[in-house]
């Protein structure tokens, strides 16, 4: 949906959120998930994520959701070696050093989702168009209606990172590790989603923690059996890293890319799909919910 149209449609919900955030979140959940949001006895994954949006104000969440400040958190945890190389960071797109950028790189705004530009000098990129797009993204307002409170505390900036390629896809497979405080201390990974065909034909396959493909489980995206892959060589190490990074939280999604058997950390997310992605079948949604222990 066009962002301008979305903003217009959500403006009444943004206003309602300012007046009564709990009521607005219940209404939004009803519209998005087609069921009642029971905050007194949340059961499913989506219900508990919405409970967390309202009740959890962990000060690390906005730090880790910002793609720039998350780098320090990741480094402090001892995992700087798994970060893509940072080429540039700044507040003003006009200062982007185009003449010093590598042939290929990724230009990002540090808040929100999907605000990425794949820069390739061989495609004759229009520098003024890139600057204009970045300025628009930097001005985008946090949508109160979705209840993702942490974005209101992030001052977005622009970063440029090295371009990661597996040699086959413009965007390599995106490994999303869903980690939970109620799984185990040793390995908090409950399941893994692998995205393929980003920006072309987006598919998402779901695997259990032992890396068995779950063809019956969907997170609201098309599944692609042709994209089912074997367990990566570095899988166990990725689980260890995801477990450490997610430890301060009830739940966190840690994203990775694998390039020639070496993995890189992409980002940390707390409310997958703004906590509205349709997880099916229902019993799997409930099982994921059971992995979040709200009493801890």
C-alpha positions as CSV (number, residue, x, y, z in Angstrom):
1,X,0.0,0.0,0.0
2,X,1.2,3.5,-0.8
3,X,2.7,5.1,2.3
4,X,0.8,8.3,1.9
5,X,-2.5,6.5,1.6
6,X,-1.6,4.4,4.7
7,X,-0.9,7.5,6.7
8,X,-4.2,9.0,5.8
9,X,-6.1,5.8,6.6
10,X,-4.3,5.4,10.0
11,X,-4.6,9.0,11.1
12,X,-7.8,8.3,13.2
13,X,-6.1,5.4,14.8
14,X,-3.0,7.5,15.6
15,X,-5.2,10.0,17.3
16,X,-7.1,7.3,19.2
17,X,-3.8,5.9,20.4
18,X,-2.9,9.2,22.0
19,X,-6.2,9.1,23.9
20,X,-6.5,5.5,24.8
21,X,-3.6,3.3,23.6
22,X,-4.9,0.0,25.1
23,X,-8.3,0.4,23.5
24,X,-6.7,1.4,20.2
25,X,-4.4,-1.6,20.2
26,X,-7.3,-3.9,20.9
27,X,-9.2,-2.4,18.0
28,X,-6.2,-2.7,15.7
29,X,-5.6,-6.3,16.7
30,X,-9.3,-7.1,16.0
31,X,-8.9,-5.5,12.5
32,X,-5.6,-7.1,11.7
33,X,-5.8,-10.5,13.3
34,X,-9.6,-11.0,13.2
35,X,-9.8,-11.9,16.9
36,X,-10.1,-10.4,20.3
37,X,-6.9,-9.3,22.1
38,X,-7.1,-10.6,25.6
39,X,-4.4,-8.8,27.6
40,X,-5.3,-10.5,30.8
41,X,-4.7,-14.0,29.4
42,X,-2.7,-13.7,26.2
43,X,-2.0,-17.1,24.6
44,X,-0.8,-16.8,21.1
45,X,2.5,-15.4,19.8
46,X,0.7,-12.3,18.4
47,X,-1.3,-11.7,21.5
48,X,1.8,-11.8,23.7
49,X,3.8,-9.5,21.4
50,X,0.9,-7.0,21.7
51,X,1.0,-7.4,25.5
52,X,4.7,-6.6,25.3
53,X,4.1,-3.5,23.2
54,X,1.9,-2.2,25.9
55,X,3.7,-3.4,29.1
56,X,7.4,-3.8,28.4
57,X,9.6,-0.7,28.3
58,X,13.0,-2.3,28.3
59,X,15.5,0.6,27.7
60,X,17.6,-1.6,25.4
61,X,14.8,-2.1,22.9
62,X,15.1,1.3,21.1
63,X,18.9,1.0,21.2
64,X,18.9,-2.4,19.5
65,X,16.1,-1.5,17.0
66,X,18.3,1.3,15.7
67,X,20.6,-0.2,13.0
68,X,23.4,2.1,14.0
69,X,23.3,2.1,17.9
70,X,22.6,-1.7,17.7
71,X,26.2,-2.1,16.4
72,X,27.6,-1.0,19.7
73,X,25.3,-3.3,21.7
74,X,26.4,-6.2,19.4
75,X,30.1,-5.2,19.8
76,X,29.7,-5.0,23.6
77,X,28.4,-8.6,23.5
78,X,31.6,-9.6,21.8
79,X,30.3,-10.1,18.3
80,X,31.8,-7.2,16.4
81,X,33.4,-9.6,13.9
82,X,29.9,-10.6,12.7
83,X,28.9,-7.1,11.7
84,X,29.0,-5.9,8.1
85,X,31.7,-3.2,7.6
86,X,30.4,0.3,8.3
87,X,31.5,2.7,5.6
88,X,29.8,5.9,6.6
89,X,27.2,7.3,9.0
90,X,25.6,10.7,9.2
91,X,22.5,12.8,9.7
92,X,22.4,14.7,6.4
93,X,22.1,12.7,3.1
94,X,23.6,15.8,1.3
95,X,26.9,14.8,3.0
96,X,27.0,11.3,1.5
97,X,30.6,10.9,0.1
98,X,29.5,9.3,-3.2
99,X,33.0,9.7,-4.7
100,X,34.4,7.6,-1.8
101,X,31.8,4.8,-1.8
102,X,32.8,1.4,-3.1
103,X,31.4,0.1,-6.3
104,X,28.6,-1.7,-4.4
105,X,27.2,-1.0,-1.0
106,X,24.0,-0.7,0.9
107,X,22.6,2.7,2.1
108,X,20.1,2.5,4.9
109,X,18.0,4.7,7.2
110,X,18.5,3.3,10.7
111,X,14.9,3.0,11.8
112,X,11.9,1.4,10.3
113,X,11.7,-1.5,7.8
114,X,12.7,-1.7,4.1
115,X,14.4,1.7,3.9
116,X,17.4,0.3,2.0
117,X,19.1,1.3,-1.2
118,X,21.3,-1.1,-3.1
119,X,24.0,1.1,-4.6
120,X,25.8,-0.1,-7.6
121,X,27.9,2.3,-9.6
122,X,27.5,0.1,-12.7
123,X,23.8,0.8,-12.7
124,X,24.5,4.6,-13.0
125,X,22.6,5.5,-9.9
126,X,21.0,9.0,-9.7
127,X,22.6,10.6,-6.7
128,X,20.0,13.3,-6.3
129,X,17.2,10.7,-6.4
130,X,19.0,8.8,-3.6
131,X,19.4,11.9,-1.5
132,X,15.8,12.9,-2.0
133,X,14.6,9.3,-1.0
134,X,16.8,9.3,2.1
135,X,15.5,12.8,3.1
136,X,11.9,11.5,2.7
137,X,12.6,8.4,4.9
138,X,14.3,10.5,7.6
139,X,11.2,12.7,7.8
140,X,8.7,9.7,8.1
141,X,6.8,9.8,11.3
142,X,6.4,6.9,13.6
143,X,2.9,5.4,13.2
144,X,1.4,5.4,16.7
145,X,-1.4,3.1,15.5
146,X,0.9,0.1,15.5
147,X,2.0,0.6,19.1
148,X,5.7,0.1,18.4
149,X,6.7,2.7,21.0
150,X,10.4,2.3,20.6
151,X,10.5,4.0,17.2
152,X,9.4,7.3,18.7
153,X,12.7,7.2,20.7
154,X,15.0,6.7,17.7
155,X,16.5,9.6,15.9
156,X,17.0,8.1,12.5
157,X,20.3,8.6,10.7
158,X,21.9,7.2,7.5
159,X,24.4,4.5,7.4
160,X,26.3,2.9,4.5
161,X,27.4,-0.7,4.9
162,X,29.4,-3.1,2.8
163,X,27.3,-5.0,0.2
164,X,26.9,-8.7,1.1
165,X,26.4,-11.1,-1.8
166,X,26.3,-14.9,-1.9
167,X,27.1,-14.8,-5.6
168,X,23.7,-16.1,-6.6
169,X,21.0,-13.6,-5.4
170,X,20.9,-9.8,-5.4
171,X,19.8,-10.2,-1.8
172,X,21.1,-13.3,0.0
173,X,18.8,-15.5,2.1
174,X,17.7,-13.8,5.3
175,X,17.9,-16.1,8.3
176,X,15.5,-14.8,11.1
177,X,16.1,-16.5,14.4
178,X,13.0,-16.2,16.7
179,X,14.3,-16.3,20.3
180,X,12.3,-16.6,23.5
181,X,12.9,-16.4,27.2
182,X,10.8,-19.5,27.9
183,X,12.7,-21.9,25.7
184,X,16.0,-22.6,27.5
185,X,18.9,-20.7,28.8
186,X,21.4,-22.6,26.6
187,X,19.6,-22.1,23.3
188,X,16.7,-19.6,23.2
189,X,15.9,-20.2,19.5
190,X,12.4,-21.5,19.0
191,X,12.2,-21.4,15.3
192,X,13.8,-19.9,12.2
193,X,12.3,-18.1,9.2
194,X,14.3,-17.9,6.0
195,X,13.3,-15.2,3.5
196,X,14.2,-15.6,-0.2
197,X,13.4,-13.4,-3.2
198,X,13.3,-10.2,-1.3
199,X,12.1,-7.3,-3.5
200,X,11.3,-9.8,-6.3
201,X,9.1,-12.7,-5.2
202,X,9.2,-12.6,-1.4
203,X,8.8,-16.1,0.2
204,X,9.3,-17.2,3.8
205,X,10.0,-20.8,4.8
206,X,9.8,-21.8,8.5
207,X,12.1,-24.3,10.2
208,X,12.1,-25.7,13.8
209,X,15.0,-25.2,16.1
210,X,16.6,-28.4,14.8
211,X,16.4,-27.0,11.3
212,X,13.6,-29.2,10.0
213,X,11.5,-27.5,7.4
214,X,7.8,-27.0,8.5
215,X,5.8,-27.0,5.2
216,X,2.5,-26.6,7.1
217,X,3.6,-23.4,9.0
218,X,3.2,-19.9,7.6
219,X,4.0,-16.5,8.9
220,X,1.8,-14.8,6.3
221,X,4.1,-15.2,3.3
222,X,4.2,-17.5,0.4
223,X,6.2,-20.7,1.0
224,X,8.7,-22.0,-1.5
225,X,9.6,-25.7,-1.3
226,X,12.2,-25.1,-4.1
227,X,14.0,-22.9,-1.6
228,X,14.3,-25.4,1.2
229,X,18.0,-25.6,2.1
230,X,20.1,-27.9,4.3
231,X,21.3,-26.9,7.8
232,X,24.2,-24.3,7.4
233,X,27.6,-25.3,8.6
234,X,27.6,-22.3,10.9
235,X,24.1,-22.9,12.3
236,X,25.1,-23.9,15.8
237,X,27.3,-20.8,16.2
238,X,24.5,-18.6,14.9
239,X,22.2,-20.1,17.6
240,X,24.8,-19.2,20.3
241,X,25.1,-15.6,19.0
242,X,21.3,-15.2,18.8
243,X,20.9,-16.6,22.3
244,X,23.4,-14.1,23.8
245,X,22.0,-11.1,21.9
246,X,18.4,-11.9,22.9
247,X,19.1,-12.7,26.5
248,X,17.9,-9.3,28.0
249,X,14.5,-9.6,26.3
250,X,11.3,-11.6,26.6
251,X,11.5,-12.1,22.9
252,X,13.8,-10.9,20.0
253,X,14.3,-11.8,16.4
254,X,17.9,-11.9,15.4
255,X,18.5,-11.7,11.6
256,X,21.6,-13.1,9.8
257,X,23.0,-13.4,6.3
258,X,25.4,-16.2,5.3
259,X,28.1,-15.5,2.8
260,X,30.3,-18.4,1.9
261,X,29.8,-20.2,5.2
262,X,30.5,-17.0,7.2
263,X,27.5,-15.3,8.8
264,X,26.8,-11.6,9.4
265,X,24.3,-10.0,11.8
266,X,21.6,-8.0,9.9
267,X,19.3,-6.5,12.6
268,X,17.4,-7.1,15.8
269,X,13.6,-6.9,15.7
270,X,11.1,-7.1,18.6
271,X,7.6,-7.1,17.1
272,X,7.7,-9.3,14.0
273,X,5.3,-7.8,11.4
274,X,4.3,-5.2,14.0
275,X,2.9,-8.2,15.9
276,X,0.2,-8.7,13.3
277,X,1.6,-11.2,10.8
278,X,-0.8,-14.2,10.5
279,X,0.9,-17.2,12.1
280,X,-0.8,-20.4,11.0
281,X,-1.9,-23.0,11.9
282,X,-3.4,-21.8,15.2
283,X,-1.7,-24.4,17.3
284,X,1.7,-23.2,16.1
285,X,0.8,-19.6,17.0
286,X,-0.1,-20.9,20.5
287,X,3.0,-22.9,20.8
288,X,5.1,-19.8,19.9
289,X,3.1,-17.9,22.5
290,X,4.0,-20.6,25.1
291,X,7.7,-19.8,24.5
292,X,7.3,-16.3,25.9
293,X,7.2,-16.5,29.7
294,X,5.6,-13.2,30.8
295,X,6.1,-14.0,34.5
296,X,9.9,-13.8,34.3
